[in-house]
Amino acid sequence: MKGIILAGGLGTRLHPLTRITNKHLLPVYDKPMIFYPIEMLVKAGVTEIMVVTGGSNAGDFLRLLGNGKEFGLKRLHYGYQEGEGGIADALNTAREFVGKDKMVVVLGDNMIERTIKKAVDSFRKQKKGAKIITKEVNNPKEYGVVEFKDNKVVGIIEKPKNPPSNMAVIGIYFYPPDVFEIIEKLKPSKRGELEITDVNNAYIRKNQMTYSVLDGWWMDAGETKDALLEAGVLVKRDGANKE
């Protein structure tokens, strides 16, 4: 299974912190943010990893991470996304790297308390389709929210006015290699991007989506300055990516 970490974007909500660097290179307690998703994948048994980034600070990732030896990797791969085409567009950058393998895709600012090894092992055995990880949140109107029926995922709604549940989709996704065929057929959203929610809903329509519920805390550390601060406090208190 291949691991893909999406670490592009301009990080405008974190200005002025991100005026001269990528947000995924900002410190979260005692490590750069990008360290956490790499460690998340390695601890879950995923050791073939590509970091997809973009913009003028892309070279900083290579200077920081090198060949990945620090994380126990034989080699760390890099991809470059041109422009701001959205999460699905960034994922498409990794198409040749993935080949015919399954993949786990992590947004580079997503941080978790505990390991995703159970979800990874489960997806390795899954015969077809995709998988998402969900987490109960207090403010579901601000997230992509899962709609359930008979304990199955029947839809994902972005920032719903009337949330069908309080279970949010976090930025960790599992796909088979046919995800790239779905991305090819996507149309840009109103904001001009290829949306990952549209990818997930395509699998749901085919009745090919499973889910896991995350144990422990989850943070979108790059969402706001307050989130960045809170992530550091949580890491100091509890650690991250624990077994």
N, C-alpha and C positions, 0 to 999 in steps of 0.2 A: 504494500500500500504506500502511495506517495503522500507526502505532506506539503501543503501549499500555504504560505503565510502572506496575506495581502497587506502591504504596508505602504501604500501610496497616499494620495490626497494632499491637500494644501494645509489642512489643520487650521483654517482661519478662525475657528471658534476659540483657539488657544493663543491667538496673537496677544502680546508681542513675543510670547515664548517660541513661536514657530516661524518667526520672520526669517531666521537664518538657519533653521534646521528642520528636519522632518519630525513630526510629533512622536513617531515611534522610537526616536532616539533620545527622547526626554527621559530623565531619571524617574523611576518609581521606587522609592525608598533607597535601596543600595545597588540597583542595577538599571541599565537602560531598559525601557519598556519592551523592546524587541526580544530581549533575552527570555521573557516569560513564555510567549507562545512557542519558541524553539524548545525550551525545556519541557513544556507541556506535551509536545509531540514525542520527544525523545523518551520521556518517562512512560508514555503510552505504547512504546515499541515501534514508533514510526521514525525511521532513521534516514530516509531519502527525502530531503526537504528542499523546496525552492522558496526563496523570498522574492516576492514581486513588489517592486517599488516604482517610483517615477520622479519627475521633477528634477530640479537642479542639485538636489542633495543626495541623489542615488549613490554616488561614489562613496559617501560616508559610511554606508552599510558595509561595503567591502573592506574599508579601513578598520571598522569596528569588529566585524565578524570573521573576516578572513575566510579560510576554507572550512570553518566550523569545527576545527579540532578541539577547541575549548569545550565543546558540548559532547564530545565523543563521536563526532561524525567523521567519516572518511572524506566527505566532500559536501559543501553547501553550495547549492545552485542559486543563480540569480536570474530574474526576469525583469524587463523594463516595460512599463505601460506608458504609451504615449497619450498625452491628454488626460481628460477627466471623464472617462466613459462609463464609470460605475463599477460596482463589485463584479458583476458578471463579465464585463469587458476585461477587467483585470485578471479574472480567472482564466479567460480564454488565452491569455499570454502563456499559460503553462501547458498548453495542449501537447506540444511535442515532448515535453518533459514527462507528462503523465503516460503517454502512449496508450496501452491497453489495460492499464492498472486501475484499481479503485483509488479513491483519494479522500483525504480529510482536509478541509479548507478552514483556516482560522483567520479571522480578522485580527490584524496585528496589535490592536489596542484592547482586545478582550483578555481578561485575566480571571482565573478561577482559583478557588482554595484547594480543590482536590483533583485527583487525576481523572482523565477521560478514558482510562484503559478499558473499562468494561464496555463503553460505547464503541471503542475501536474494535475490540474483539468480537462484539456482536455484529458489527457491520462487515467484518471479514467473512462471517458465515452467512450473511444475508444474500440470497440468490439474485435478487434484482431490485432495482429502485434505489431511492435515496433515504437519508436519515437526517433528522434534526435533533438538536438538544434544546430543551425548554427549561424555563425557570419561572417560578411564581414571583410576580412583582406587585408593588403597591400602586403603581401608576401605569396600568396597561395602555392607556390612551397614547402614551409616548413611544410605543414599540410596535413591532409586528407581532400580532396576537394570534394564537392558535384557536381555531374553532374545532371542537370535538363532537363526535357522534358515535355512540356505542364504543367509546374508548379508542376511536380511530381519528386521525387527523383528516378533516374534510375541507379545510381551508385555512389560509393565513391572510389576515387583514392588516394593512399598514395603518397605524395610528387611528384606530376606529373611534368614532364618537360614542358608540355603544359597544364596548368590548364583549365578545361572546364568552370570554374567560379571562382569568388574570395570569395566564401562562404566556410568557413572551418567548420568542425565538431568539436565542443568543447567537453570537457570531461564530459558531462552529457548525460546519455542514459536512455531510458525507455524501459522495456521489460516485456512481459508476462512470466509466469513460464515455457513455453516450450523452453525458451532460453537455458536451460541446456541440452536439447536434441540436440540442434544445436552444443553446445560446445563439446558434446561427439563425434561428427562426424568430428570435426576440425582436420586438420593436421598441425603440427608445420611449421612456416615460415622458411625462410633461416637463420634467427637469432635464431631459436630453440624455438620460443614462439608461444602461441595460441593468434592470433591477434583479437582484438575487431572489426577491420574493416571487417574481414571475417565473423564475426557474423552479422554485419549490412548488408553486401551485401547478406547474405543468406535470410534475410527478404525482401530485395529489389527484389531479384529474384522471390519471392512469391507475389510480389506486396502488401506487408504488411508493408510499411514504411511511416510514416508521419514525418513532421518536423515543428519546430517553429524557428523564427528568434529572437535572443536575443536582448533585449533592454538594452542599457547602455554598459559600458566597460566590458571586459573579460580579465583575465590574467591567463596564465599558470605559476604560481609564482615559481614553482620548476624547470623550464626549464634551466635557467642560473642565474648567480649572478646578472646580470643586470635586469633580469625579477623580481627577488626577491626584489631588490631595488625599481624598478618601482611600484610593487604591494603595497609596503609600502607607497609610495608617493601618489598613487591613493586613498588608504584607508584613509589616513590623509586628503586629499583634499575633497573627495566625500562621504566617508563611503562605506559600503558594504552591500549587501542583503537588500537594502531598498525597502519599499513598492512602 
